[in-house]
Amino acid sequence: MWRRSFGTGSHAVDALKEKKWDALVIGGGHNGLTAAAYLARGGLSVAVLERRHVIGGAAVTEELIPGFKFSRCSYLQSLLRPSVISELELARHGLKLLKRNPSSFTPCLDGRYLLLGPTKVLNHREISKFSKRDADAYPKYESQLERFCTLMDPLLDSSPPESLQGISSLQDRLKNKVHNSVFWTRLLHQAASLGQKDMVDFMDLLLSPASKVLNNWFETDVLKATLATDAVIGSMASVNTPGSGYVLLHHVMGETDGDRGIWSYVEGGMGSVSMAIGNAAREAGAHIVTSAGLIVDDSGKANGVLLADGTVVQSSNILSNATPYKTFMELVPQNVLPDDFTRSIKYSDYSSGTTKINVAVDKLPDFHCCKSIDGLQYNGTIHIGSESMEEIDSACQDAVNGLPSRRPVIEMTIPSILDKTISPPGKHVINLFIQYTPYNPSNGCWDDPVYRESFAQRCFNLIDEYAPGFSSSVIGYDMLTPPDLEREIGLTGGNIFHGAMGLDSLFLMRPVKGWSNYRTPLPGLYLCGSGAHPGGGVMGAPGRNAAKLVLEDFKKKMN
């Protein structure tokens, strides 16, 4: 057997070894928990093994400073699929969404500001301060993106139409061909319903840099920059990178209570999403164990896992919620995988320019540009250092050259404005999602406390330019650089999506071509995390889709 050294959950281990499980899920992130819930609801005996002491993966709430509860990695909810929310009855299991209005605030150093939100009246009034033309164009822009999202929805909630791999019966091959033909026919019908102009615009959005897309729509720098942040979040891409337009679309695909593109806070932090899914899984009969890890043997198929204390947990169906790199390059022995598959996984793009700083403060930031708007500036995402797309591109170029951005692009959120459960009275939790920070900076090392402190202070100083005195309000902070995200959360390269979201890494190409439908070259091993279709964000779609496929395969084996 091939062994990984992990700790084990205490009394829960005895229950694990009492039987052969129908399925094991490796990793208790939100996708792994989602998969477990659907498998258990489908009648399978399921156990979830989570390496950390807490479930949730990147969707986790942790009290890092006494009295302050942080959404340590992911920090907003919108992308979680409506099907997952309704089918798993997550509201009944404790999920409470807190809508933000306005949803966006961008302060400017010249004393102006831009608010955006879900209401057309607010958006028109705010954008008109900069450009009447842009104010009139903005509803048309939103309407077009919504039509594109409607086209994409069926793709998100289904497995890609992959060809069957390995040995299969004539009946299975015929069923697969029919299934794929139906899939493509429906997709072509939906595409045709858009009309030629929208389809050309859709292809332009997918292939173009976000800068081109936004320049074609708008003339106002601060509006374009505010929207462009969605196109580069979590990547080492610039607004001028071809294909960044798709990531722009990816981040408006979600919804809150049926309102398209609206992001919300979650009461209790993002860990509440994972807890609600975990509760649904447990109710259906799933068994969840923390502080546990996986191995598979070198026989060429999945047989189970071996815990650090020697406990063998048996199952012939294993779903990995780990990144593709971690799954196939670290957890699976290399001699059981095809060379071309291994190379494709190894050389996929796992780069990241992301750092997350979780801050406890004793007062709200005082933005000098908006003394008289009754606190509306605090409700949504606050864009710092994003007054033009040129600023974003300059910050990216610093990182491309090996340096943390001299003027980072910062998305600030203050969830304690709406969620009174996560901070002491009068004090606040602030999330800073920061770009760009290379994994291996050329002028220092993230393991150096002085180097880390200097970058954190650089970010605080930039905020001081917009909200004087912010630095002095900081009680304490937690900082996760790309290496920290890799080491603590298991995100290869620090990439929050389990791998880049470029067009060469989506749909039939995710994680690699030929293996987009959650199956892997190792019989019985499946991917169910964000490294599988349809990609990253707190979506639940990879977990749901993978579980449905496993249930189909399981029924075939039983017949």
C-alpha positions in Angstrom: 0.0 0.0 0.0 1.1 3.6 -0.7 0.8 5.7 2.4 0.2 9.4 3.2 0.9 10.6 6.7 -2.2 12.3 8.2 -3.9 12.4 11.5 -7.3 10.7 12.1 -10.5 11.7 13.7 -10.8 10.0 17.1 -14.0 7.9 17.8 -15.2 8.3 14.2 -12.5 6.0 12.8 -14.0 2.9 14.4 -17.2 3.4 12.4 -15.2 3.8 9.2 -13.6 0.4 9.3 -16.7 -1.6 10.2 -17.8 -2.1 6.5 -16.9 -1.5 2.9 -18.4 1.8 1.9 -20.2 2.3 -1.4 -18.3 5.6 -1.8 -15.6 7.6 -0.1 -15.2 11.3 -0.7 -11.7 12.7 -0.2 -11.9 16.3 1.0 -14.7 18.0 3.0 -14.8 21.2 0.9 -18.2 22.3 -0.2 -18.0 20.3 -3.5 -17.0 17.1 -1.6 -19.8 17.6 0.9 -22.3 18.3 -2.0 -21.2 15.0 -3.7 -21.6 13.1 -0.4 -25.1 14.5 0.1 -26.3 13.5 -3.3 -24.7 10.0 -3.1 -26.3 9.4 0.3 -29.6 10.6 -0.9 -29.2 8.2 -3.8 -29.0 5.3 -1.3 -25.2 4.8 -1.1 -23.2 4.4 2.1 -20.8 7.4 2.0 -17.9 8.6 4.2 -16.2 11.9 3.8 -12.5 12.2 4.9 -11.3 15.8 5.5 -7.6 16.5 6.1 -8.1 19.6 8.2 -9.8 19.8 11.6 -12.8 21.6 10.1 -15.0 20.9 7.1 -15.4 23.5 4.3 -12.1 23.6 2.5 -11.9 27.2 1.1 -15.5 27.9 2.2 -14.8 28.0 5.9 -15.4 30.2 8.9 -12.6 30.5 11.5 -12.3 32.6 14.7 -8.7 33.6 14.1 -8.8 36.6 16.5 -10.9 36.2 19.7 -14.4 37.5 19.0 -13.8 37.8 15.2 -15.1 35.1 12.8 -13.6 35.3 9.4 -14.6 33.8 6.1 -11.0 32.8 5.7 -10.8 32.2 2.0 -14.0 32.6 -0.1 -16.0 35.4 1.3 -19.2 36.0 -0.9 -22.0 33.8 -2.2 -23.7 34.0 -5.5 -22.4 31.1 -7.6 -23.9 28.2 -5.5 -26.3 26.6 -8.0 -30.0 27.1 -7.3 -30.5 23.3 -7.9 -28.1 22.6 -5.0 -29.8 25.1 -2.7 -33.3 23.8 -3.4 -32.6 20.0 -3.7 -30.6 19.8 -0.5 -33.0 22.2 1.3 -30.1 24.3 2.5 -32.3 27.0 4.0 -33.8 24.4 6.3 -30.3 23.3 7.2 -29.3 26.7 8.3 -28.2 28.7 5.2 -29.2 32.3 5.5 -28.2 34.8 2.7 -27.8 38.5 3.4 -28.3 40.6 0.2 -26.1 43.6 -0.3 -27.5 46.9 -1.6 -25.6 48.7 -3.0 -23.4 45.9 -4.1 -20.3 47.9 -5.2 -18.5 51.1 -4.1 -15.5 52.5 -5.9 -13.9 55.6 -4.2 -11.7 57.9 -6.3 -8.8 59.9 -5.0 -10.2 63.1 -6.7 -13.1 63.0 -4.3 -15.7 61.3 -6.6 -17.1 57.8 -6.1 -19.3 55.2 -7.9 -22.0 53.1 -6.3 -23.6 50.2 -8.2 -26.4 47.9 -7.1 -29.4 45.8 -8.1 -31.7 48.8 -8.9 -31.7 50.5 -12.3 -32.5 53.9 -10.8 -29.4 53.9 -8.5 -27.1 52.7 -11.3 -28.3 55.3 -13.8 -28.0 58.1 -11.3 -24.5 57.0 -10.2 -23.1 56.4 -13.7 -24.6 59.6 -15.0 -22.2 61.5 -12.7 -19.5 60.4 -15.1 -21.2 59.8 -18.4 -24.8 60.0 -19.5 -23.9 57.7 -22.5 -22.6 55.0 -20.1 -25.6 55.3 -17.9 -27.9 54.5 -20.8 -25.6 51.7 -22.1 -25.3 49.9 -18.7 -28.8 48.3 -18.6 -28.1 46.9 -22.2 -24.8 45.5 -21.0 -26.4 43.8 -18.1 -29.2 42.4 -20.2 -26.8 40.9 -22.7 -24.8 39.2 -20.0 -28.0 37.8 -18.6 -28.9 36.3 -21.9 -25.4 34.7 -22.1 -25.8 33.3 -18.6 -29.1 31.7 -19.6 -27.2 30.0 -22.5 -24.6 28.8 -20.1 -26.9 27.5 -17.3 -27.6 24.0 -18.8 -23.8 23.5 -19.3 -23.1 24.2 -15.6 -25.7 21.6 -14.3 -24.7 18.7 -16.5 -21.6 16.5 -17.3 -19.8 17.4 -20.5 -20.6 15.1 -23.4 -17.3 13.1 -23.1 -16.5 10.0 -25.2 -16.4 6.7 -23.3 -12.9 5.7 -22.1 -11.6 2.2 -21.9 -13.6 -1.0 -22.4 -17.4 -0.6 -22.7 -20.3 -2.6 -24.0 -22.0 -2.0 -27.3 -25.1 -0.9 -25.4 -23.2 1.7 -23.3 -21.4 3.0 -26.4 -24.8 3.5 -28.2 -26.3 5.2 -25.2 -23.3 7.5 -24.9 -23.6 8.5 -28.6 -27.3 9.2 -28.2 -26.7 11.2 -25.0 -24.0 13.3 -26.6 -26.1 13.9 -29.8 -29.0 15.1 -27.7 -26.7 17.4 -25.7 -25.2 19.1 -28.8 -28.7 19.4 -30.4 -30.1 21.2 -27.4 -27.1 23.4 -27.1 -27.3 24.4 -30.8 -31.0 25.1 -30.4 -30.3 27.4 -27.5 -27.5 29.1 -29.4 -29.8 29.6 -32.4 -32.4 31.1 -30.2 -30.0 33.9 -29.3 -29.8 35.1 -32.8 -26.7 35.7 -34.9 -25.7 39.1 -33.4 -25.8 37.8 -29.8 -23.9 34.7 -30.8 -21.2 36.8 -32.4 -21.1 39.0 -29.3 -21.0 35.9 -27.1 -17.9 34.5 -29.0 -16.3 37.9 -28.8 -16.8 37.9 -25.0 -15.3 34.4 -24.7 -12.2 35.1 -26.8 -11.5 38.7 -26.1 -9.6 40.5 -23.4 -12.0 42.1 -20.8 -10.5 45.5 -21.7 -11.7 45.2 -25.3 -15.2 44.1 -24.2 -15.6 46.9 -21.7 -14.0 49.6 -24.0 -16.6 48.6 -26.6 -19.4 49.3 -24.1 -18.2 52.2 -22.0 -16.1 55.3 -21.9 -15.8 55.9 -18.1 -12.5 54.7 -16.6 -13.8 54.0 -13.1 -16.9 52.1 -14.4 -14.8 49.9 -16.7 -12.2 49.2 -13.9 -14.9 48.4 -11.4 -16.4 45.8 -13.8 -13.0 44.6 -14.9 -12.0 43.3 -11.5 -14.4 40.4 -12.0 -12.4 39.4 -15.1 -9.1 39.0 -13.3 -10.1 37.8 -9.8 -8.1 34.8 -8.7 -5.7 34.7 -11.7 -2.4 36.0 -12.9 -4.2 37.5 -15.9 -4.4 41.1 -16.9 -7.5 42.9 -18.2 -5.6 42.7 -21.6 -5.3 38.9 -21.5 -7.3 37.2 -24.3 -10.1 35.1 -22.8 -10.4 37.2 -19.6 -13.8 38.2 -20.9 -15.1 34.7 -20.0 -14.0 35.1 -16.4 -16.0 38.4 -16.4 -19.0 36.3 -17.4 -18.3 33.5 -14.9 -18.6 35.9 -12.0 -22.1 37.2 -13.1 -23.5 33.7 -13.7 -24.7 33.4 -10.1 -27.8 34.7 -8.3 -29.3 35.3 -4.9 -32.9 34.3 -4.4 -33.5 34.4 -8.1 -31.8 37.8 -8.7 -29.1 37.3 -11.4 -25.6 38.5 -10.7 -26.3 39.5 -7.1 -23.7 38.5 -4.5 -24.6 38.1 -0.8 -23.0 37.6 2.5 -23.8 34.4 4.4 -24.8 34.7 8.1 -22.0 33.2 10.2 -19.6 33.4 7.3 -18.9 31.2 4.3 -18.4 28.2 6.6 -22.2 28.3 7.1 -22.5 27.2 3.4 -20.4 24.1 4.1 -22.1 23.4 7.4 -25.6 23.5 5.7 -24.4 21.1 3.0 -22.7 18.9 5.6 -26.0 18.9 7.6 -27.9 17.8 4.5 -25.3 15.1 3.9 -25.4 13.8 7.5 -29.2 13.8 7.4 -29.1 11.6 4.3 -26.8 9.2 6.1 -23.3 10.4 5.1 -20.5 9.9 7.7 -18.0 12.9 8.0 -14.6 12.6 9.6 -12.0 15.4 10.0 -8.2 15.1 10.2 -8.0 12.1 7.9 -6.2 11.4 4.6 -6.2 9.1 1.6 -4.1 6.6 -0.3 -4.9 4.2 -3.0 -2.8 1.1 -3.7 -0.8 0.5 -6.9 -3.0 -2.2 -8.4 -4.4 0.2 -11.0 -7.8 0.7 -9.5 -9.3 2.4 -6.4 -9.8 0.0 -3.5 -10.0 2.3 -0.5 -7.9 4.5 1.8 -5.3 3.9 4.5 -5.2 6.2 7.5 -2.1 7.2 9.4 -2.8 4.8 12.2 -3.0 1.9 9.8 -6.8 1.8 9.6 -8.0 0.5 6.2 -11.2 2.0 4.9 -12.5 0.1 1.9 -14.5 1.3 -1.1 -14.3 0.8 -4.8 -15.6 4.3 -5.6 -13.5 7.3 -4.5 -14.3 10.9 -5.3 -11.5 13.4 -4.9 -12.3 17.0 -4.0 -8.6 17.8 -4.0 -7.0 19.7 -6.9 -6.2 17.7 -10.0 -2.5 18.2 -9.3 -2.8 17.0 -5.7 -5.0 14.1 -6.7 -2.9 12.7 -9.5 0.6 13.9 -8.7 0.6 13.4 -4.9 -2.1 11.1 -3.8 -2.1 8.5 -6.7 1.0 6.4 -7.4 2.4 7.5 -10.8 2.8 4.0 -12.2 -0.9 3.6 -12.5 -1.6 6.6 -14.7 -1.0 7.0 -18.5 2.1 9.2 -19.2 0.2 11.6 -21.5 -2.5 12.1 -18.8 0.2 12.7 -16.1 2.0 15.3 -18.3 -1.2 17.1 -19.0 -2.1 17.4 -15.3 1.5 18.3 -14.3 1.8 21.1 -16.8 -1.7 22.6 -16.4 -1.8 26.2 -15.1 -2.1 26.5 -11.4 -0.6 29.9 -11.0 -2.1 32.5 -8.7 -1.7 36.1 -8.0 -4.0 36.1 -5.0 -3.5 37.0 -1.3 -6.2 37.2 1.3 -5.9 39.4 4.4 -8.5 39.0 7.1 -8.6 42.1 9.3 -10.2 42.9 12.6 -10.7 46.6 13.1 -12.0 48.8 15.9 -13.9 51.2 13.6 -15.2 51.5 10.1 -12.9 53.0 7.4 -13.7 56.7 6.9 -13.7 57.3 3.1 -13.0 61.0 2.5 -15.0 61.0 -0.8 -18.4 60.2 0.7 -19.2 61.8 4.0 -22.9 62.1 3.3 -24.3 58.8 1.9 -25.6 57.3 5.1 -23.2 54.3 5.3 -24.3 52.8 1.9 -20.6 52.6 0.9 -20.0 49.8 3.4 -22.7 47.3 2.2 -21.0 46.0 -0.9 -17.6 45.3 -2.4 -15.3 48.3 -2.0 -12.8 48.6 -4.9 -9.5 50.1 -3.9 -6.8 50.9 -6.5 -9.2 50.3 -9.3 -9.9 53.7 -10.9 -8.8 52.6 -14.3 -8.0 49.4 -16.2 -4.5 50.7 -16.7 -4.0 50.6 -12.9 -5.1 47.0 -12.9 -2.8 46.1 -15.8 0.1 47.9 -14.1 -0.4 45.9 -10.9 -0.5 42.7 -13.0 2.7 43.6 -14.8 4.5 44.0 -11.5 3.7 40.4 -10.6 4.6 39.1 -14.1 8.0 40.6 -13.4 8.2 38.7 -10.1 7.2 41.6 -7.7 4.1 42.0 -5.5 2.1 44.8 -7.0 3.4 48.2 -5.9 -0.2 49.5 -5.9 -2.3 46.3 -5.3 -5.8 45.8 -6.6 -7.9 45.4 -3.4 -11.5 44.2 -3.0 -12.6 45.1 0.5 -15.8 43.7 2.0 -17.2 44.3 5.5 -19.6 41.5 6.2 -20.1 42.6 9.8 -22.2 45.5 8.5 -25.0 43.1 7.7 -24.0 40.0 9.8 -24.0 40.8 13.5 -22.8 37.3 14.5 -19.2 37.6 13.5 -17.7 40.5 15.5 -18.0 42.2 18.8 -20.3 45.2 19.1 -18.8 48.3 17.5 -16.0 46.4 15.9 -15.8 44.9 12.4 -14.5 42.1 10.3 -12.9 43.2 7.0 -11.9 40.9 4.1 -9.2 42.1 1.7 -8.9 40.1 -1.5 -5.7 41.3 -3.0 -3.9 41.1 -6.4 -1.3 40.6 -7.5 1.2 38.5 -5.5 3.5 36.0 -7.3 4.0 32.6 -5.6 7.8 33.1 -5.6 8.6 36.8 -5.5 12.0 37.8 -6.9 12.7 40.3 -4.2 12.0 38.3 -1.1 10.2 35.3 0.4 6.7 34.9 1.9 8.1 32.8 4.7 10.0 35.9 5.9 7.9 37.6 8.6 9.4 41.0 7.8 8.6 40.6 4.1 5.0 39.6 4.8 4.5 42.5 7.2 5.8 45.0 4.7 3.4 43.8 2.0 0.4 43.9 4.4 1.4 47.4 5.5 1.6 48.4 1.8 -2.0 47.3 1.4 -3.1 49.2 4.5 -1.2 52.3 3.4 -3.0 52.2 0.0 -6.4 52.0 1.8 -5.2 55.0 4.0 -5.1 57.1 0.8 -8.8 56.6 0.4 -9.8 56.2 4.1 -7.2 58.1 6.2 -6.6 56.4 9.5 -7.4 52.8 8.4 -4.0 51.5 9.4 -4.5 52.7 13.0 -7.8 50.9 13.3 -6.3 47.5 12.7 -6.5 45.2 15.8 -5.0 42.2 14.1 -4.9 40.3 10.8 -4.4 36.9 9.2 -2.7 36.7 5.9 -2.8 34.0 3.2 -0.4 34.3 0.4 -0.3 31.8 -2.6 2.1 29.4 -0.7 -0.1 29.7 2.4 -3.2 28.8 0.4 -1.4 25.8 -1.0 -0.1 24.6 2.3 -3.1 25.3 4.6 -6.1 24.9 2.3 -4.6 22.5 -0.3 -4.9 24.9 -3.3 -2.1 24.0 -5.7 -0.1 27.1 -6.5 -2.5 29.1 -4.4 -5.0 29.0 -7.3 -8.5 29.5 -5.8 -10.2 27.7 -8.7 -8.1 24.5 -8.5 -6.6 25.5 -11.8 -6.8 28.4 -14.3 -10.1 29.3 -15.8 -8.8 30.1 -19.3 -10.6 28.8 -22.4 -8.0 26.0 -22.7 -9.1 24.8 -19.3 -12.9 24.8 -19.5 -15.7 22.4 -20.4 -14.2 19.5 -22.5 -10.7 20.7 -21.5 -11.2 20.6 -17.7 -9.1 19.3 -16.1 -7.6 17.9 -19.3 -9.0 16.9 -22.7 -10.5 13.5 -22.8 -11.4 13.4 -19.1 -13.9 16.1 -18.6 -16.8 14.0 -17.2 -15.4 13.4 -13.7 -14.1 9.9 -14.5 -10.3 9.4 -14.4 -7.9 6.9 -15.9 -7.9 5.1 -12.5 -11.1 3.0 -12.5 -13.2 3.9 -9.5 -11.6 7.3 -8.9 -13.5 10.4 -9.8 -12.9 14.2 -9.5 -15.6 16.2 -7.8 -13.8 19.5 -7.0 -13.4 22.8 -8.7 -10.7 21.4 -11.0 -13.5 19.6 -12.8 -16.2 21.1 -14.9 -17.6 23.7 -14.6 -14.8 25.2 -12.6 -14.2 27.3 -9.5 -16.1 29.4 -7.1 -18.5 28.1 -4.4 -20.8 26.5 -7.0 -21.5 23.0 -5.8 -21.9 22.0 -9.5 -18.8 19.8 -9.8 -19.9 17.9 -6.7 -23.5 17.5 -7.8 -22.6 16.5 -11.4 -19.9 14.0 -10.3 -22.3 12.4 -7.8 -25.0 11.9 -10.4 -22.4 10.2 -12.7 -21.1 8.0 -9.8 -24.7 6.9 -9.1 -25.2 6.0 -12.8 -22.0 4.0 -12.8 -22.9 2.3 -9.5 -26.2 1.2 -10.8 -24.5 -0.3 -13.9 -22.2 -2.3 -11.7 -25.1 -3.6 -9.6 -27.1 -4.8 -12.7 
